[in-house]
Amino acid sequence: MSNVKLPPHMGLEFGNHAIKLAYVEAQGQNFVLKSLVAREIGKIGMLQYVQKQQDRIAGIIKEMVAEAHVPTRYVAMAIPESSVFSQILTVPNVKEDELTEAVYWQLKPLLPRPIEEFTKDYILIEHDHETGKRKVLVIAAPLNLINSYREVLHKAGLTPVAVETEILANVRAIQFNYKVGGGIIMDFGSASTDIGIFINGKLVFSQSIATGSDLLTKAILRNYKVTYAQAEQYKRLYGLDRTKMQGKIYKVLVRIMEGLTAAILRSLEFSSHDLTQDIPQNLYLAGQGSLLPGLKEYLLETLHLESVQIVNPFLRLSVPSALAKYKTQLHPEFSISIGLSLKRD
């Protein structure tokens, strides 16, 4: 676990179908959004592009950096939550300098491949001073995947200075903009939905569910025999709004959403057994899919939460006039790249 201060850097998110770049500059007590660039890259999925079309992706990143006029070649990047192993472990009473080794031996039998093939880190959640036991959130990511991303960045002439999960970047963006210590984060992406819980400023649970907004588009496509573009348009216009189109689109989408919310409830129930503190009842929505009409209301009703709001990653940033539209409209799809650019250690 490192607390090394990072040099000025950009945040780079490799989304499933797009790359997003953000550069935030600290100016005294203010944080100023200096650059923001996004590029759609296709439909086969970023993991395949990064592993099989590195030169193409590196070329796109070079163009984005040139357009952004970023005064640094340092990058903080995020890896997909779906590619990461994470679990809460209870570590027996050991000395402080033995904790890392104890986590290692508990983690080793849980991984699907040899532990040497993963990069590992952990977050201390709580410490019972009476028993000496500690609860830690362990995160392990495949080294070959991280090396693929690093190779792309090197080909683009960039130097990675930090690698973290998308949920951690999301949590940082939320804490910066909303000044909250705890909450639930739901990143509704195209291929998956990532769930995280943070308490007292620390991530204590994360999970990726293999249901994303692309499934909603495909459901409309199957039911109404329209083109993919038309199905996408129907989804974005009508979504989960029961009052639109006599609720026809709602009825198609709600079948998938029922499965997703059931999985989310199971995740929250499962994590509650590992935590001594109550799970916060405020949900923050990130990702492009969070703009689905009616989604906030549906989740509020289905998950029985106190509040649901869409993340505005620019809420407390100073934004120049050239980027003013990001301040006045909701763009939760930039939560990860902004969170990465705000990383300081």
C-alpha positions in Angstrom: 0.0 0.0 0.0 1.7 3.1 -1.2 1.3 6.8 -0.3 3.8 8.2 -2.7 2.8 11.7 -4.0 2.1 11.5 -7.7 3.3 14.0 -10.3 0.8 16.0 -12.4 -1.0 13.5 -14.6 -4.0 12.9 -16.8 -6.7 10.3 -16.1 -7.4 7.8 -18.8 -10.3 5.4 -18.8 -10.5 2.5 -21.2 -14.2 2.1 -21.4 -15.8 -0.9 -23.2 -16.5 1.1 -26.3 -14.7 4.4 -25.7 -11.6 6.0 -24.3 -11.9 9.1 -22.1 -9.2 11.5 -21.1 -9.4 14.1 -18.4 -6.8 16.5 -17.0 -7.5 18.5 -13.8 -5.0 21.0 -12.5 -4.7 22.0 -8.9 -4.5 25.8 -8.5 -4.2 26.7 -4.9 -7.4 25.5 -3.2 -9.2 25.2 -6.6 -9.2 22.3 -9.1 -9.6 23.4 -12.7 -10.7 21.2 -15.5 -8.2 21.9 -18.2 -8.9 19.2 -20.8 -11.6 16.6 -21.6 -11.6 14.3 -24.7 -13.5 11.2 -25.6 -13.3 8.8 -28.5 -15.6 6.0 -29.6 -13.5 3.0 -30.7 -16.0 0.4 -31.8 -18.2 -2.5 -30.5 -16.0 -5.5 -30.0 -14.9 -4.5 -26.5 -11.9 -2.6 -25.2 -10.2 -5.7 -23.8 -9.9 -7.3 -27.2 -8.7 -4.0 -28.7 -6.0 -3.5 -26.1 -4.7 -7.1 -26.5 -5.1 -7.4 -30.3 -5.0 -3.9 -31.8 -2.5 -2.1 -29.7 -1.1 0.1 -32.4 -4.5 1.3 -33.4 -5.5 2.2 -29.8 -2.1 3.8 -29.2 -2.7 6.0 -32.3 -6.1 7.1 -31.0 -4.6 8.0 -27.6 -1.8 10.0 -29.3 -4.5 12.0 -31.2 -6.5 12.6 -28.0 -3.4 13.8 -26.1 -2.5 16.2 -28.9 -6.1 17.5 -29.0 -6.1 17.9 -25.2 -2.8 19.9 -25.1 -1.9 18.1 -21.8 1.4 19.4 -20.4 2.4 16.0 -19.1 3.1 12.5 -20.3 2.1 10.9 -17.0 -1.1 8.8 -16.8 -3.3 7.3 -14.1 -5.4 4.6 -15.6 -8.2 2.3 -14.5 -8.8 -1.4 -15.3 -12.2 -2.9 -15.6 -13.9 -4.1 -12.4 -15.0 -7.3 -14.3 -11.3 -8.3 -14.7 -10.5 -7.8 -11.0 -10.8 -10.2 -8.0 -11.9 -8.5 -4.8 -13.0 -10.0 -1.5 -13.2 -9.1 2.1 -10.8 -11.2 4.2 -10.6 -11.5 8.0 -6.9 -11.7 9.0 -6.0 -13.2 12.4 -4.0 -11.3 15.0 -0.6 -10.6 13.6 2.0 -7.9 14.0 1.7 -4.8 11.7 4.8 -5.8 9.7 3.3 -9.3 9.2 0.0 -8.2 7.8 1.0 -8.2 4.1 2.3 -11.7 4.4 -0.8 -12.9 6.2 -3.0 -11.4 3.5 -0.9 -13.1 0.8 -1.4 -16.6 2.3 -5.1 -16.1 2.7 -5.5 -14.8 -0.8 -3.4 -17.5 -2.5 -5.9 -20.4 -2.5 -8.7 -18.1 -3.6 -7.3 -17.1 -7.0 -8.0 -19.0 -10.2 -4.4 -19.0 -11.3 -1.0 -18.8 -9.5 -0.8 -15.8 -7.2 2.5 -14.7 -8.9 0.4 -13.9 -12.0 -1.5 -11.2 -10.2 -0.7 -7.8 -8.8 -2.2 -7.4 -5.3 -3.2 -4.7 -2.9 -5.5 -4.4 0.1 -7.4 -1.7 2.0 -7.8 -2.0 5.7 -11.5 -1.8 6.6 -11.5 -2.2 10.3 -9.3 -3.4 13.2 -10.8 -5.1 16.3 -8.3 -4.0 18.9 -9.6 -6.5 21.5 -9.1 -9.6 19.3 -6.4 -8.1 17.0 -8.3 -9.3 14.0 -8.4 -7.1 10.9 -10.8 -7.0 8.0 -9.3 -6.0 4.7 -10.6 -5.6 1.2 -8.2 -7.5 -1.1 -7.9 -6.6 -4.8 -6.0 -8.7 -7.3 -5.6 -8.0 -11.0 -4.0 -10.2 -13.7 -0.5 -9.0 -14.5 -0.8 -9.9 -18.2 -3.8 -7.6 -18.5 -2.1 -4.7 -16.8 1.0 -5.2 -18.9 -1.2 -5.0 -22.1 -2.6 -1.6 -21.0 0.9 -0.4 -20.1 2.3 -1.5 -23.5 -0.4 0.5 -25.3 0.5 3.6 -23.2 4.2 3.2 -23.9 3.4 2.9 -27.6 1.5 6.2 -27.3 4.5 7.8 -25.7 3.0 7.9 -22.2 4.2 6.8 -18.8 1.7 5.2 -16.3 2.2 6.4 -12.8 -0.8 4.7 -11.2 -3.2 1.8 -11.9 -6.4 1.3 -10.0 -9.9 -0.2 -10.4 -12.7 1.8 -11.9 -14.7 1.7 -8.7 -11.9 3.4 -6.7 -11.8 6.2 -9.3 -15.5 6.5 -9.1 -15.5 6.8 -5.3 -12.8 9.5 -5.5 -14.9 11.5 -7.9 -18.0 11.2 -5.6 -16.2 12.1 -2.4 -14.6 15.1 -4.1 -17.8 16.5 -5.5 -20.3 15.5 -2.8 -18.1 15.6 0.3 -19.6 12.4 1.6 -17.9 9.7 3.6 -20.2 6.8 2.6 -22.5 5.6 -0.1 -23.2 2.9 -2.7 -21.9 3.4 -6.2 -23.5 1.8 -9.2 -21.7 2.3 -12.5 -24.1 1.2 -15.2 -21.9 0.5 -18.2 -22.5 -0.9 -21.6 -21.3 -4.5 -20.9 -21.5 -4.7 -17.1 -22.7 -3.0 -13.9 -20.2 -2.4 -11.2 -21.3 -2.1 -7.6 -19.2 -0.6 -4.7 -19.8 0.4 -1.1 -17.7 3.0 0.6 -17.9 3.8 4.4 -15.9 6.4 6.2 -14.1 7.3 3.0 -12.9 3.7 2.3 -14.1 1.2 -0.3 -15.3 -1.8 1.6 -16.9 -3.9 -1.2 -16.9 -4.1 -4.9 -18.4 -6.5 -7.5 -19.1 -6.6 -11.2 -22.4 -7.9 -12.5 -22.5 -9.1 -16.2 -25.5 -7.0 -17.1 -25.1 -3.7 -18.9 -27.1 -1.3 -20.9 -26.3 -3.1 -24.2 -28.6 -5.9 -23.1 -31.5 -3.4 -22.9 -30.8 -2.3 -26.4 -30.7 -5.9 -27.6 -34.0 -6.7 -25.8 -35.8 -3.9 -27.7 -34.2 -5.0 -30.9 -35.5 -8.6 -30.5 -39.0 -7.5 -29.4 -39.7 -4.9 -32.1 -37.5 -6.2 -35.0 -35.9 -2.8 -35.5 -32.3 -1.9 -36.3 -29.7 -1.6 -33.5 -29.6 2.2 -34.0 -33.4 2.4 -33.6 -33.4 0.2 -30.5 -30.7 2.4 -29.0 -32.8 5.5 -29.7 -35.9 4.0 -28.1 -33.9 3.1 -25.1 -32.5 6.6 -24.6 -35.8 8.3 -25.3 -38.2 6.1 -23.3 -36.2 3.8 -21.0 -38.0 2.9 -17.8 -40.6 5.7 -18.1 -43.9 4.0 -17.7 -45.7 7.0 -19.2 -44.0 6.9 -22.6 -45.3 4.8 -25.5 -48.0 3.3 -23.3 -45.2 1.7 -21.2 -44.3 -0.7 -24.1 -40.5 -0.1 -23.8 -40.7 -0.2 -20.0 -42.3 -3.7 -20.1 -39.4 -5.0 -22.3 -36.6 -3.4 -20.2 -38.0 -4.2 -16.8 -37.5 -7.9 -17.3 -33.8 -7.4 -17.5 -33.7 -4.7 -14.8 -35.5 -7.1 -12.4 -32.6 -9.6 -12.8 -30.1 -6.8 -12.3 -31.7 -5.3 -9.2 -32.0 -8.8 -7.7 -28.3 -9.3 -8.2 -27.6 -5.9 -6.6 -29.8 -6.8 -3.5 -27.9 -10.1 -3.1 -24.6 -8.2 -3.3 -25.7 -5.8 -0.6 -27.0 -8.6 1.6 -23.8 -10.6 1.2 -21.6 -7.7 2.0 -23.6 -6.8 5.1 -22.5 -10.0 6.7 -18.9 -9.0 6.5 -19.4 -5.5 7.8 -20.0 -4.3 11.4 -21.3 -1.0 10.1 -24.6 -0.4 8.4 -24.5 0.0 4.6 -25.3 3.6 3.6 -28.7 4.1 2.0 -27.6 6.7 -0.6 -26.9 5.5 -4.1 -24.7 7.3 -6.7 -25.2 6.5 -10.3 -22.3 6.7 -12.7 -21.7 5.6 -16.3 -23.5 6.6 -19.5 -26.3 4.1 -18.7 -27.3 6.0 -15.6 -29.0 8.6 -17.9 -31.7 6.0 -18.8 -35.1 7.7 -18.4 -36.8 6.5 -15.2 -33.8 4.6 -13.9 -33.4 6.8 -10.7 -37.1 6.3 -9.8 -37.0 2.6 -10.5 -33.9 1.9 -8.4 -35.3 4.1 -5.5 -38.5 2.0 -5.5 -36.9 -1.4 -6.1 -33.8 -1.2 -3.8 -35.7 0.6 -1.0 -33.0 3.3 -0.6 -33.2 6.8 0.9 -31.8 8.6 -2.2 -30.6 7.9 -5.7 -28.7 10.6 -7.7 -26.8 10.7 -10.9 -23.1 11.7 -10.4 -22.0 15.1 -11.7 -18.2 14.7 -11.8 -17.8 18.4 -12.5 -19.9 19.7 -9.6 -17.0 21.2 -7.6 -14.5 21.7 -10.4 -13.7 25.1 -12.0 -14.6 24.8 -15.6 -13.4 27.1 -18.4 -16.0 28.5 -20.8 -14.8 26.2 -23.6 -15.9 23.2 -21.5 -19.0 24.9 -19.9 -21.5 22.5 -21.3 -20.0 19.8 -19.0 -20.9 21.9 -16.0 -24.5 22.6 -17.0 -25.4 19.2 -18.2 -25.1 15.8 -16.6 -22.2 13.7 -17.9 -21.7 10.8 -15.5 -19.7 8.9 -18.1 -16.7 11.0 -17.2 -16.7 10.0 -13.5 -13.9 7.5 -13.8 -11.5 9.7 -15.9 -12.1 12.7 -13.5 -11.6 10.5 -10.5 -8.3 9.3 -12.0 -7.1 12.8 -12.7 -7.9 13.8 -9.0 -5.7 11.0 -7.7 -2.9 12.5 -5.6 -1.1 9.5 -4.0 
